[in-house]
Amino acid sequence: METDREFYVRRAAEERRAAARALSPEARARHQDLADTYAAKLRAMAGAGDDEAGRPAGARPAC
């Protein structure tokens, strides 16, 4: 299963690639805005103390 962190990393990269391929300035800006949003979510997770798997620090993995 994909963690929150993996999802945000993947989506940020996808949106950056979409921005690079965009044909119009408006589409390029929208894709870049989305990439920035995913990157901000990653920074917020890191600031909140989430571990590498996207779980709150100290949380145990589900078995």
PyMOL Python script that loads the backbone (N, CA, C, O; Angstrom):
from pymol import cmd

cmd.read_pdbstr("""\
ATOM      1  N   MET A   1       0.842  -1.176   0.000  1.00  0.00           N
ATOM      2  CA  MET A   1       0.000   0.000   0.000  1.00  0.00           C
ATOM      3  C   MET A   1       0.891   1.244   0.000  1.00  0.00           C
ATOM      4  O   MET A   1       1.910   1.284   0.689  1.00  0.00           O
ATOM      5  N   GLU A   2       0.508   2.234  -0.759  1.00  0.00           N
ATOM      6  CA  GLU A   2       1.248   3.488  -0.865  1.00  0.00           C
ATOM      7  C   GLU A   2       1.010   4.350   0.378  1.00  0.00           C
ATOM      8  O   GLU A   2      -0.132   4.549   0.790  1.00  0.00           O
ATOM      9  N   THR A   3       2.081   4.852   0.967  1.00  0.00           N
ATOM     10  CA  THR A   3       1.942   5.720   2.135  1.00  0.00           C
ATOM     11  C   THR A   3       1.542   7.122   1.682  1.00  0.00           C
ATOM     12  O   THR A   3       1.617   7.446   0.497  1.00  0.00           O
ATOM     13  N   ASP A   4       1.118   7.945   2.632  1.00  0.00           N
ATOM     14  CA  ASP A   4       0.793   9.335   2.308  1.00  0.00           C
ATOM     15  C   ASP A   4       2.012  10.035   1.710  1.00  0.00           C
ATOM     16  O   ASP A   4       1.899  10.765   0.725  1.00  0.00           O
ATOM     17  N   ARG A   5       3.170   9.806   2.312  1.00  0.00           N
ATOM     18  CA  ARG A   5       4.398  10.444   1.825  1.00  0.00           C
ATOM     19  C   ARG A   5       4.675  10.039   0.379  1.00  0.00           C
ATOM     20  O   ARG A   5       4.959  10.896  -0.458  1.00  0.00           O
ATOM     21  N   GLU A   6       4.596   8.754   0.081  1.00  0.00           N
ATOM     22  CA  GLU A   6       4.830   8.277  -1.278  1.00  0.00           C
ATOM     23  C   GLU A   6       3.829   8.893  -2.258  1.00  0.00           C
ATOM     24  O   GLU A   6       4.189   9.277  -3.370  1.00  0.00           O
ATOM     25  N   PHE A   7       2.572   8.982  -1.830  1.00  0.00           N
ATOM     26  CA  PHE A   7       1.542   9.579  -2.679  1.00  0.00           C
ATOM     27  C   PHE A   7       1.876  11.026  -3.010  1.00  0.00           C
ATOM     28  O   PHE A   7       1.827  11.424  -4.174  1.00  0.00           O
ATOM     29  N   TYR A   8       2.219  11.823  -1.985  1.00  0.00           N
ATOM     30  CA  TYR A   8       2.516  13.237  -2.216  1.00  0.00           C
ATOM     31  C   TYR A   8       3.763  13.422  -3.068  1.00  0.00           C
ATOM     32  O   TYR A   8       3.807  14.315  -3.914  1.00  0.00           O
ATOM     33  N   VAL A   9       4.771  12.593  -2.855  1.00  0.00           N
ATOM     34  CA  VAL A   9       5.981  12.674  -3.682  1.00  0.00           C
ATOM     35  C   VAL A   9       5.632  12.363  -5.135  1.00  0.00           C
ATOM     36  O   VAL A   9       6.042  13.076  -6.051  1.00  0.00           O
ATOM     37  N   ARG A  10       4.865  11.285  -5.331  1.00  0.00           N
ATOM     38  CA  ARG A  10       4.485  10.885  -6.697  1.00  0.00           C
ATOM     39  C   ARG A  10       3.656  11.952  -7.380  1.00  0.00           C
ATOM     40  O   ARG A  10       3.913  12.307  -8.531  1.00  0.00           O
ATOM     41  N   ARG A  11       2.652  12.467  -6.663  1.00  0.00           N
ATOM     42  CA  ARG A  11       1.763  13.460  -7.277  1.00  0.00           C
ATOM     43  C   ARG A  11       2.494  14.768  -7.573  1.00  0.00           C
ATOM     44  O   ARG A  11       2.238  15.391  -8.603  1.00  0.00           O
ATOM     45  N   ALA A  12       3.389  15.191  -6.699  1.00  0.00           N
ATOM     46  CA  ALA A  12       4.159  16.410  -6.967  1.00  0.00           C
ATOM     47  C   ALA A  12       4.989  16.242  -8.240  1.00  0.00           C
ATOM     48  O   ALA A  12       5.042  17.142  -9.078  1.00  0.00           O
ATOM     49  N   ALA A  13       5.632  15.087  -8.377  1.00  0.00           N
ATOM     50  CA  ALA A  13       6.439  14.829  -9.574  1.00  0.00           C
ATOM     51  C   ALA A  13       5.572  14.778 -10.827  1.00  0.00           C
ATOM     52  O   ALA A  13       5.946  15.326 -11.864  1.00  0.00           O
ATOM     53  N   GLU A  14       4.416  14.124 -10.736  1.00  0.00           N
ATOM     54  CA  GLU A  14       3.514  14.049 -11.889  1.00  0.00           C
ATOM     55  C   GLU A  14       3.045  15.434 -12.312  1.00  0.00           C
ATOM     56  O   GLU A  14       2.988  15.738 -13.503  1.00  0.00           O
ATOM     57  N   GLU A  15       2.712  16.270 -11.338  1.00  0.00           N
ATOM     58  CA  GLU A  15       2.240  17.616 -11.669  1.00  0.00           C
ATOM     59  C   GLU A  15       3.363  18.484 -12.239  1.00  0.00           C
ATOM     60  O   GLU A  15       3.111  19.319 -13.107  1.00  0.00           O
ATOM     61  N   ARG A  16       4.594  18.300 -11.768  1.00  0.00           N
ATOM     62  CA  ARG A  16       5.724  19.035 -12.355  1.00  0.00           C
ATOM     63  C   ARG A  16       5.934  18.623 -13.805  1.00  0.00           C
ATOM     64  O   ARG A  16       6.195  19.464 -14.665  1.00  0.00           O
ATOM     65  N   ARG A  17       5.821  17.321 -14.073  1.00  0.00           N
ATOM     66  CA  ARG A  17       5.955  16.858 -15.463  1.00  0.00           C
ATOM     67  C   ARG A  17       4.820  17.399 -16.329  1.00  0.00           C
ATOM     68  O   ARG A  17       5.042  17.808 -17.468  1.00  0.00           O
ATOM     69  N   ALA A  18       3.608  17.399 -15.787  1.00  0.00           N
ATOM     70  CA  ALA A  18       2.462  17.934 -16.538  1.00  0.00           C
ATOM     71  C   ALA A  18       2.655  19.422 -16.814  1.00  0.00           C
ATOM     72  O   ALA A  18       2.308  19.903 -17.893  1.00  0.00           O
ATOM     73  N   ALA A  19       3.202  20.146 -15.852  1.00  0.00           N
ATOM     74  CA  ALA A  19       3.461  21.580 -16.062  1.00  0.00           C
ATOM     75  C   ALA A  19       4.461  21.771 -17.198  1.00  0.00           C
ATOM     76  O   ALA A  19       4.309  22.675 -18.019  1.00  0.00           O
ATOM     77  N   ALA A  20       5.465  20.931 -17.243  1.00  0.00           N
ATOM     78  CA  ALA A  20       6.483  21.043 -18.292  1.00  0.00           C
ATOM     79  C   ALA A  20       5.903  20.749 -19.678  1.00  0.00           C
ATOM     80  O   ALA A  20       6.378  21.284 -20.680  1.00  0.00           O
ATOM     81  N   ARG A  21       4.873  19.897 -19.732  1.00  0.00           N
ATOM     82  CA  ARG A  21       4.254  19.528 -21.014  1.00  0.00           C
ATOM     83  C   ARG A  21       3.093  20.437 -21.407  1.00  0.00           C
ATOM     84  O   ARG A  21       2.629  20.385 -22.546  1.00  0.00           O
ATOM     85  N   ALA A  22       2.628  21.251 -20.497  1.00  0.00           N
ATOM     86  CA  ALA A  22       1.415  22.041 -20.735  1.00  0.00           C
ATOM     87  C   ALA A  22       1.578  22.951 -21.949  1.00  0.00           C
ATOM     88  O   ALA A  22       2.647  23.506 -22.199  1.00  0.00           O
ATOM     89  N   LEU A  23       0.494  23.083 -22.683  1.00  0.00           N
ATOM     90  CA  LEU A  23       0.519  23.892 -23.901  1.00  0.00           C
ATOM     91  C   LEU A  23       0.192  25.356 -23.647  1.00  0.00           C
ATOM     92  O   LEU A  23       0.611  26.227 -24.410  1.00  0.00           O
ATOM     93  N   SER A  24      -0.539  25.630 -22.602  1.00  0.00           N
ATOM     94  CA  SER A  24      -0.908  27.020 -22.332  1.00  0.00           C
ATOM     95  C   SER A  24      -0.297  27.479 -21.007  1.00  0.00           C
ATOM     96  O   SER A  24      -0.041  26.666 -20.119  1.00  0.00           O
ATOM     97  N   PRO A  25      -0.069  28.771 -20.886  1.00  0.00           N
ATOM     98  CA  PRO A  25       0.456  29.297 -19.621  1.00  0.00           C
ATOM     99  C   PRO A  25      -0.483  29.025 -18.442  1.00  0.00           C
ATOM    100  O   PRO A  25      -0.032  28.804 -17.318  1.00  0.00           O
ATOM    101  N   GLU A  26      -1.787  29.044 -18.709  1.00  0.00           N
ATOM    102  CA  GLU A  26      -2.759  28.803 -17.648  1.00  0.00           C
ATOM    103  C   GLU A  26      -2.662  27.375 -17.124  1.00  0.00           C
ATOM    104  O   GLU A  26      -2.669  27.147 -15.914  1.00  0.00           O
ATOM    105  N   ALA A  27      -2.572  26.418 -18.042  1.00  0.00           N
ATOM    106  CA  ALA A  27      -2.449  25.014 -17.640  1.00  0.00           C
ATOM    107  C   ALA A  27      -1.129  24.791 -16.915  1.00  0.00           C
ATOM    108  O   ALA A  27      -1.077  24.082 -15.910  1.00  0.00           O
ATOM    109  N   ARG A  28      -0.066  25.397 -17.428  1.00  0.00           N
ATOM    110  CA  ARG A  28       1.243  25.262 -16.785  1.00  0.00           C
ATOM    111  C   ARG A  28       1.186  25.770 -15.350  1.00  0.00           C
ATOM    112  O   ARG A  28       1.692  25.122 -14.434  1.00  0.00           O
ATOM    113  N   ALA A  29       0.570  26.929 -15.160  1.00  0.00           N
ATOM    114  CA  ALA A  29       0.470  27.518 -13.817  1.00  0.00           C
ATOM    115  C   ALA A  29      -0.370  26.646 -12.896  1.00  0.00           C
ATOM    116  O   ALA A  29      -0.023  26.478 -11.727  1.00  0.00           O
ATOM    117  N   ARG A  30      -1.455  26.095 -13.392  1.00  0.00           N
ATOM    118  CA  ARG A  30      -2.318  25.248 -12.561  1.00  0.00           C
ATOM    119  C   ARG A  30      -1.585  23.988 -12.120  1.00  0.00           C
ATOM    120  O   ARG A  30      -1.661  23.601 -10.954  1.00  0.00           O
ATOM    121  N   HIS A  31      -0.879  23.348 -13.043  1.00  0.00           N
ATOM    122  CA  HIS A  31      -0.119  22.147 -12.684  1.00  0.00           C
ATOM    123  C   HIS A  31       0.991  22.486 -11.686  1.00  0.00           C
ATOM    124  O   HIS A  31       1.250  21.716 -10.761  1.00  0.00           O
ATOM    125  N   GLN A  32       1.645  23.632 -11.869  1.00  0.00           N
ATOM    126  CA  GLN A  32       2.692  24.021 -10.930  1.00  0.00           C
ATOM    127  C   GLN A  32       2.098  24.311  -9.556  1.00  0.00           C
ATOM    128  O   GLN A  32       2.693  23.973  -8.533  1.00  0.00           O
ATOM    129  N   ASP A  33       0.914  24.945  -9.538  1.00  0.00           N
ATOM    130  CA  ASP A  33       0.234  25.192  -8.254  1.00  0.00           C
ATOM    131  C   ASP A  33      -0.069  23.873  -7.529  1.00  0.00           C
ATOM    132  O   ASP A  33       0.125  23.762  -6.319  1.00  0.00           O
ATOM    133  N   LEU A  34      -0.544  22.883  -8.284  1.00  0.00           N
ATOM    134  CA  LEU A  34      -0.829  21.584  -7.678  1.00  0.00           C
ATOM    135  C   LEU A  34       0.454  20.926  -7.166  1.00  0.00           C
ATOM    136  O   LEU A  34       0.462  20.352  -6.077  1.00  0.00           O
ATOM    137  N   ALA A  35       1.532  21.006  -7.940  1.00  0.00           N
ATOM    138  CA  ALA A  35       2.813  20.447  -7.489  1.00  0.00           C
ATOM    139  C   ALA A  35       3.255  21.133  -6.200  1.00  0.00           C
ATOM    140  O   ALA A  35       3.738  20.478  -5.276  1.00  0.00           O
ATOM    141  N   ASP A  36       3.090  22.447  -6.141  1.00  0.00           N
ATOM    142  CA  ASP A  36       3.460  23.198  -4.940  1.00  0.00           C
ATOM    143  C   ASP A  36       2.602  22.787  -3.743  1.00  0.00           C
ATOM    144  O   ASP A  36       3.096  22.719  -2.618  1.00  0.00           O
ATOM    145  N   THR A  37       1.323  22.513  -3.986  1.00  0.00           N
ATOM    146  CA  THR A  37       0.430  22.081  -2.912  1.00  0.00           C
ATOM    147  C   THR A  37       0.872  20.738  -2.341  1.00  0.00           C
ATOM    148  O   THR A  37       0.906  20.562  -1.123  1.00  0.00           O
ATOM    149  N   TYR A  38       1.211  19.791  -3.213  1.00  0.00           N
ATOM    150  CA  TYR A  38       1.684  18.483  -2.739  1.00  0.00           C
ATOM    151  C   TYR A  38       3.008  18.628  -1.988  1.00  0.00           C
ATOM    152  O   TYR A  38       3.220  17.965  -0.973  1.00  0.00           O
ATOM    153  N   ALA A  39       3.892  19.483  -2.480  1.00  0.00           N
ATOM    154  CA  ALA A  39       5.169  19.702  -1.794  1.00  0.00           C
ATOM    155  C   ALA A  39       4.938  20.321  -0.412  1.00  0.00           C
ATOM    156  O   ALA A  39       5.629  19.975   0.546  1.00  0.00           O
ATOM    157  N   ALA A  40       3.981  21.222  -0.309  1.00  0.00           N
ATOM    158  CA  ALA A  40       3.662  21.840   0.985  1.00  0.00           C
ATOM    159  C   ALA A  40       3.112  20.796   1.954  1.00  0.00           C
ATOM    160  O   ALA A  40       3.416  20.831   3.146  1.00  0.00           O
ATOM    161  N   LYS A  41       2.310  19.876   1.446  1.00  0.00           N
ATOM    162  CA  LYS A  41       1.788  18.809   2.304  1.00  0.00           C
ATOM    163  C   LYS A  41       2.930  17.937   2.826  1.00  0.00           C
ATOM    164  O   LYS A  41       2.911  17.512   3.981  1.00  0.00           O
ATOM    165  N   LEU A  42       3.918  17.672   1.979  1.00  0.00           N
ATOM    166  CA  LEU A  42       5.084  16.907   2.430  1.00  0.00           C
ATOM    167  C   LEU A  42       5.840  17.646   3.523  1.00  0.00           C
ATOM    168  O   LEU A  42       6.234  17.047   4.524  1.00  0.00           O
ATOM    169  N   ARG A  43       6.044  18.947   3.335  1.00  0.00           N
ATOM    170  CA  ARG A  43       6.741  19.739   4.348  1.00  0.00           C
ATOM    171  C   ARG A  43       5.953  19.753   5.648  1.00  0.00           C
ATOM    172  O   ARG A  43       6.541  19.679   6.727  1.00  0.00           O
ATOM    173  N   ALA A  44       4.628  19.847   5.560  1.00  0.00           N
ATOM    174  CA  ALA A  44       3.797  19.854   6.764  1.00  0.00           C
ATOM    175  C   ALA A  44       3.900  18.515   7.494  1.00  0.00           C
ATOM    176  O   ALA A  44       3.941  18.475   8.723  1.00  0.00           O
ATOM    177  N   MET A  45       3.940  17.426   6.736  1.00  0.00           N
ATOM    178  CA  MET A  45       4.089  16.112   7.356  1.00  0.00           C
ATOM    179  C   MET A  45       5.423  16.026   8.087  1.00  0.00           C
ATOM    180  O   MET A  45       5.487  15.523   9.209  1.00  0.00           O
ATOM    181  N   ALA A  46       6.467  16.505   7.467  1.00  0.00           N
ATOM    182  CA  ALA A  46       7.798  16.462   8.083  1.00  0.00           C
ATOM    183  C   ALA A  46       7.818  17.330   9.337  1.00  0.00           C
ATOM    184  O   ALA A  46       8.426  16.955  10.340  1.00  0.00           O
ATOM    185  N   GLY A  47       7.168  18.470   9.290  1.00  0.00           N
ATOM    186  CA  GLY A  47       7.125  19.366  10.434  1.00  0.00           C
ATOM    187  C   GLY A  47       6.279  18.834  11.569  1.00  0.00           C
ATOM    188  O   GLY A  47       6.474  19.205  12.727  1.00  0.00           O
ATOM    189  N   ALA A  48       5.337  17.961  11.238  1.00  0.00           N
ATOM    190  CA  ALA A  48       4.450  17.402  12.262  1.00  0.00           C
ATOM    191  C   ALA A  48       5.077  16.180  12.929  1.00  0.00           C
ATOM    192  O   ALA A  48       4.501  15.611  13.856  1.00  0.00           O
ATOM    193  N   GLY A  49       6.253  15.779  12.459  1.00  0.00           N
ATOM    194  CA  GLY A  49       6.923  14.643  13.076  1.00  0.00           C
ATOM    195  C   GLY A  49       6.502  13.303  12.524  1.00  0.00           C
ATOM    196  O   GLY A  49       6.710  12.282  13.179  1.00  0.00           O
ATOM    197  N   ASP A  50       5.910  13.269  11.329  1.00  0.00           N
ATOM    198  CA  ASP A  50       5.550  11.995  10.733  1.00  0.00           C
ATOM    199  C   ASP A  50       6.807  11.235  10.355  1.00  0.00           C
ATOM    200  O   ASP A  50       7.815  11.835   9.983  1.00  0.00           O
ATOM    201  N   ASP A  51       6.747   9.916  10.450  1.00  0.00           N
ATOM    202  CA  ASP A  51       7.914   9.117  10.093  1.00  0.00           C
ATOM    203  C   ASP A  51       7.957   8.902   8.583  1.00  0.00           C
ATOM    204  O   ASP A  51       7.098   9.403   7.857  1.00  0.00           O
ATOM    205  N   GLU A  52       8.937   8.172   8.121  1.00  0.00           N
ATOM    206  CA  GLU A  52       9.130   7.952   6.689  1.00  0.00           C
ATOM    207  C   GLU A  52       7.953   7.241   6.032  1.00  0.00           C
ATOM    208  O   GLU A  52       7.741   7.397   4.830  1.00  0.00           O
ATOM    209  N   ALA A  53       7.192   6.473   6.780  1.00  0.00           N
ATOM    210  CA  ALA A  53       6.056   5.745   6.210  1.00  0.00           C
ATOM    211  C   ALA A  53       4.799   6.601   6.196  1.00  0.00           C
ATOM    212  O   ALA A  53       3.743   6.138   5.766  1.00  0.00           O
ATOM    213  N   GLY A  54       4.897   7.842   6.661  1.00  0.00           N
ATOM    214  CA  GLY A  54       3.724   8.708   6.662  1.00  0.00           C
ATOM    215  C   GLY A  54       2.857   8.530   7.880  1.00  0.00           C
ATOM    216  O   GLY A  54       1.737   9.039   7.929  1.00  0.00           O
ATOM    217  N   ARG A  55       3.376   7.791   8.894  1.00  0.00           N
ATOM    218  CA  ARG A  55       2.629   7.593  10.128  1.00  0.00           C
ATOM    219  C   ARG A  55       3.091   8.610  11.148  1.00  0.00           C
ATOM    220  O   ARG A  55       4.241   9.047  11.092  1.00  0.00           O
ATOM    221  N   PRO A  56       2.240   9.001  12.078  1.00  0.00           N
ATOM    222  CA  PRO A  56       2.692   9.890  13.156  1.00  0.00           C
ATOM    223  C   PRO A  56       3.859   9.264  13.898  1.00  0.00           C
ATOM    224  O   PRO A  56       3.906   8.048  14.083  1.00  0.00           O
ATOM    225  N   ALA A  57       4.795  10.089  14.319  1.00  0.00           N
ATOM    226  CA  ALA A  57       5.965   9.590  15.026  1.00  0.00           C
ATOM    227  C   ALA A  57       5.529   8.741  16.225  1.00  0.00           C
ATOM    228  O   ALA A  57       4.647   9.136  16.987  1.00  0.00           O
ATOM    229  N   GLY A  58       6.149   7.590  16.379  1.00  0.00           N
ATOM    230  CA  GLY A  58       5.828   6.699  17.483  1.00  0.00           C
ATOM    231  C   GLY A  58       4.691   5.745  17.201  1.00  0.00           C
ATOM    232  O   GLY A  58       4.433   4.846  18.002  1.00  0.00           O
ATOM    233  N   ALA A  59       4.000   5.913  16.081  1.00  0.00           N
ATOM    234  CA  ALA A  59       2.877   5.015  15.761  1.00  0.00           C
ATOM    235  C   ALA A  59       3.422   3.663  15.321  1.00  0.00           C
ATOM    236  O   ALA A  59       4.483   3.575  14.703  1.00  0.00           O
ATOM    237  N   ARG A  60       2.689   2.631  15.644  1.00  0.00           N
ATOM    238  CA  ARG A  60       3.090   1.290  15.244  1.00  0.00           C
ATOM    239  C   ARG A  60       2.398   0.936  13.925  1.00  0.00           C
ATOM    240  O   ARG A  60       1.250   1.318  13.700  1.00  0.00           O
ATOM    241  N   PRO A  61       3.096   0.210  13.063  1.00  0.00           N
ATOM    242  CA  PRO A  61       2.468  -0.223  11.798  1.00  0.00           C
ATOM    243  C   PRO A  61       1.330  -1.200  12.076  1.00  0.00           C
ATOM    244  O   PRO A  61       1.377  -1.966  13.038  1.00  0.00           O
ATOM    245  N   ALA A  62       0.325  -1.163  11.235  1.00  0.00           N
ATOM    246  CA  ALA A  62      -0.802  -2.102  11.365  1.00  0.00           C
ATOM    247  C   ALA A  62      -0.333  -3.490  10.980  1.00  0.00           C
ATOM    248  O   ALA A  62       0.435  -3.651  10.032  1.00  0.00           O
ATOM    249  N   CYS A  63      -0.784  -4.476  11.701  1.00  0.00           N
ATOM    250  CA  CYS A  63      -0.375  -5.861  11.403  1.00  0.00           C
ATOM    251  C   CYS A  63      -1.521  -6.640  10.839  1.00  0.00           C
ATOM    252  O   CYS A  63      -1.370  -7.822  10.528  1.00  0.00           O
TER     253      CYS A  63
END
""", "prot")
cmd.dss("prot")
cmd.show_as("cartoon", "prot")
cmd.util.cbc("prot")
cmd.orient("prot")
